[in-house]
Amino acid sequence: MLEFSLPLRLQLSLVIVVGTALLNYHAWTYLGVYGAIAIFWAGLLRVRIPNLGKLLGTELIFLSLVALPLGWERASFLLVRSLVCLLTMNSFLLTLPPHSFGIALKSLPLPAPLKENLLLAGQYLEILLAEVTRMQRSAQLRGINGAAGWLRYTSAAMIGTLYLRSLDRAERVYAAMVARGYNGQLPIDSTFTSKERGVLLAACAIALCITISSYI
């Protein structure tokens, strides 16, 4: 993995996500550019494809239930745009060292309550992935093999169970954090070097040009 600091990796991921989210509706060409950037970013971070695929598949099932009632034309763009955003952020989250998400969050110029919510969201994604892995192992023990069988097992019977299990486990994790003295903040500071600032500014400039061009 390249020697990007955790704060820089987080902010570069957010640049891609925000730029993609602000694209003009039906700007497929520019969405394709961001998609290529997201794939390149995932390659730089060397994310494990099986874990990424499991997480993306589960998240897209939930998103499709929300987007498809909007109509196929609108839903297709929204789903692809969401896929690019999820690919970027999941690549970042899945390559984080253990218990380091809070360190990356310290660099963001955001209110403390919002940082706390982001930290808990990151912890929840990790729990969600663990539950998906457990469900897949359970399905294999029941003789459900292959991608098609796993997809049927998940979409037809286990979406609600996955949500309840992950939510219950997330509550237990948060209670354990509070019991160990967590108060929404971490006593850690993170700063950028001049080179990292230059990289971040260049990324912001590129993203700004791509997003603005989608409106021209």
Protein Blocks (a to p, Z undefined) as FASTA:
>chain_A
ZZddfklmmmmmmmmmmmmmmpcehilklmmmmmmmmmmmmmmnopafklmmmmmmmmmm
mmmmmmmmnojklmmmmmmmmmmmmmmmmmmmmmgcehilmmmmmmpccdfklmmmmmmm
mmmmmmmmmmmmmmmmmmmmnopgcjklmmmmmmmmmmmmmmmmmmmmmmmmmmmmmmno
pahiacbdddddfklmmmmmmmmmmmmmmmmmmmZZ
